[in-house]
């Protein structure tokens, strides 16, 4: 009954025509651009990689071989597990967690300053300074980071000039450029959920804690962060999912030994021409990321409805 009442209020508020258009657009987006592609990919992941002539024939049956390949590798694999692919998978998840934590630590003070300290034209200037660089294409930004972190780039030149380094450091090989590029690519997705959550906090609560003698770190730990947990969870969810599923940045900024799991998926779909196996790898990544996010929400006691607000 609550859902019916909500839709009645929605139609009364927006009118029949506009409400129908909005619901139709959202429904089209969810069904045709999210649900159906994932359903087809899930179906693909349980199929053999057959030539077109055998599709729909007696050989076109369901199988778990693609998932078994991810776990155990080919039948000729001397190892008990598919060490290469599984290690890349785990390293991708850990790297996505690191990028998420890096963005959280970097963006929290910026979001708090924007929400509670910056005012008027200065606040608008800060927001523009954050948004305008993202008018540049993501791939171009990744190449710019590769130039900045290159052996002859500005960062190496500056560190050598101030005496921190005696010779250029290979930031690409060390994955520093990759983590910095990924962290920068999704920084807005962390700042604005944090800003929205912190901005709605009553400033009187902060002032009351300050008047009672609480140090700044305790004010944030006991007042601001608990109130901003939905914004923190929302930002961390988006950054983690996009970092784990990134492709362009790892290909451009990653070193020779920093293979990303999405690059393996890309290779199976394109270079290898094995769409069922690529689909199985993609489904495993998707399910694992969703399970990880739901686990974190449960641990931090944040509900999905709170994130939506």
N, C-alpha and C positions, 0 to 999 in steps of 0.2 A: 504493500500500500504506500510505503514511503517513496518508492520509485515512481509510482503513478502520480502521486502528489507533486513530486519534483518536476515531472514533465508537464503537468498541468500549469504549474507556476512558470515554467520556462516558456511555454507557448503563450501564456497570458502576458508575460513581460515583453516578449520579442515579436509577437504576432505570428500568424499562421505561415505566411510566405517566408519571412526571414528565418523562423525556427526550422522550417522544412529544409531550407537551403543549408543552414548550418549543420543540421543533423545529417543531411545527405552527404555533405563534403567530408565531415568527420567519419561517417560510416564508410565512404569510398576509400578514404585514406587508410583506415584500420583494416578493412577487409582485403582490398586489392593490392595495397602497397606494403602491408605488414604480415597479415595472417596467411593469405594464400601463397606468397613466395616461400614462407617458412614451411608451410605444409608440403609444397612441391619439393622443397629441398629435403625435408624429412623422408618423403617417399623415395627420392633419388638415393638417399644414403643407404637404403636397404635393397638396392638393386645391384646386379652385376654390370660391369662395363662391357656392353655388347655393341656390336656394329648395328647400324640402322636396320639392316635386313632382318636381324633376329629380334628386334623389339616387338613385343606383343606375342611372340612365339612361345614354344614350350621351354626354352632356356631363360625366358624373362620371368624369373621368380624372385621371391624375397630371400635375402641372405644377411647374415651378420658378418660376412667376411671383411667388409670395409672397417668396421669397428675393431674386429680382431687384428687387422693389420696395424691399426694405431697402437694397440696394446702389445702385440707380439712380433710385428714385422712380418716379413715374407717367410715362407716355410723353410728357406735355406738360412735363416738368420741364426748364427751360432749363439747369440745371447738369448736368455729366457724372455726378455722384454725388448720392445722397440726403443732402445735407449736414446737414440738420436731425437726422434720425434717427441717422445715424452719429456726429455730434458728441455727441449725448446718450448714445449707447452708450459711446463712449470716455470721456466725462466721468464716467459712472457707474462704470466700471471703475477709473479713477484715484481717484475719491472713495472707493471701497471699499478700495483699497490704502492710502490715507491713513488711513482709520478703523482699518484693521488695524494699521498701524504705531503709531498713537496709542494703541491699546489695549495693544499689546505694551510700549511704553515706560512706560505707566502701571501695568500689572499686574505686570511683572517684579519690581520691588522689593517690591510687596505680597506676591506669591507667595513670594519668597525669605524675607521676614521671617516669614511664617506657617510656612514649612517648617523654618527653621533658628534662629529667635530666639524667636518667641512660644511660650509654654508654658501649660499648665493652663487655668484659667478665662479668662485674657486671650485665649488663642487661640480658645477657643469663642466668646467675646464678639465677636471680630473676624469670625469666620465668620457668626455670626448677623447682625451689622451689614451684611454683604454680601448675605445671602440675603433677609432680611425685606423690604427695599424692593421686591423682585421678586415679592412677593405681590400687588402692585398691577398691574392690567392694563396691557399695553404701550401701548395707546392712551391711557389715562389718564395714564401717565407722559409720553407725548409732549405732551399738552396742558399738563401741568405745566411741561415745559421751555419751551413756547411762552409761558406766563405769566412764567416766570423771566426769559427773554431778551427779553420785550416792551419797548417803549419806556417803559412805566411800571412795569416789573418791578423785582424786588429787585436784580438785577445792575447794571442801569443806574443805579438810585438809589444803590447803594453806590459805584460808580465815580465818580459825580458828587460824592458826599459827601466822598470822599478826594481829590478834585481831579484824577483821571486824565482824566475827560471834562468838557467844559464844557457839553455838551448830550447828550441821549440818542442812542445809536448804534443803528442798525437791524441788530441781530444776525440777524434773519430774512432780510433781503435779502442780507446778506454770507455766508449759509450757515453761520455759526458755530453757530447753534442746531441746525441739522440734523446737523452733524458731531458736536457734543457729545451730542445725543440718540442718534444711532446708536452712538457709542462707549460710552455708558452702557448702552444696551439689551443689548449683548452682552459686557459686561465679565466676567461670570461664566464665559462660555465660553472666555475667555482665562486667567483666574486659575487655575481648577481643573486644567486640563492642565499648566500650568506648575508648580503646587504638587505634583501627583503625580510629576512628573519630578524636581523639585529635592529633594523629600522623600526619595526613594530614594537620593540621592547620599550616600556615606559622608562624614560630617563630618570624619573624620580627614584626608581629602585636602585639605580647605580649611585645616585647622589646619597641615598639613605645608607647604603653600604659604605660609601666613602666617609660620611659623617660619623659612622660608628667605628671608624679607625681601620677598616679593612684595607690591606695593601692592594695594589693594582692587580697582582696575579690572582689573589683570592676573589676579587670582584669578578674577574673573567671566569674563573673556575667554578664559582658557586652561583653566579647570577647570570652572566651573559651566555656562556656556553650551554648550560642546561636549557635555557629558553630558545637558543638558536639551533638545537639538535635537528629539527626537521630541515632547516636550510643546509646544515653541515651534511646530513645524510643525502639530501638531494644533489648537492654539488659533488660529493664524493662518488655517488652512484654514476652520474653522467661522465665524470672524468675517468673513472675506472673502466667503464664499459667501452668508451671511445678509445682509451689508451690500449686496452687489450685487443681491440679490433682495428687498430691503426695499420695502414699499409704504406702510404706514401712516405711518411716520415722515417720509418725503419729502413725502407729501401734507399732513401737519399742520405740519411744521417748515420745509418748503422755501419759498423765496421765489418770486415770479412767474417768474423766469428760471432757476430751478434744477430743471428737469424731469428726472425720473429715468426710466431706460429701462423699469422695471417699470410706470410710469404710462402709457407709450405702449402697452405690452402690455395693460394694463387697459382703456385706451380702445378698442383694437381689439376686445377681447372683449365689452365692454359697450356703450359709446357707439356705436362703429362697427358692432357686430354682425357683425364679420368674424372668425369663429373660426379659419379657416385661416391668415389673415395673423397674427393674434395668436399662434397656435401656432408659426409660423415664427420670429417674433421671440423667443418663449420658448425654442425649441430653440437658436437662435444664442447666446442669453445663457448657457444651460446648458452647451453644448459649449465655449464660450470660457472660462467659469469653470473647468471641469474641466481643460481644456488648460493654463490658467495655473497651477493648483495642481500638476499633474503636472510642469510645467516647473520650478517652484520646488523641488519635492521632488528633482528630478534635479540641479539646481544645488547644493543644499545636501546632496546625498548622503544623503537620508533615505528609507528604504523604508516601504512601506505597513504591513508587519508591525510595524515599530518604533512607528508611530503607534498601532496597535491595542493594543499593550502599555501 
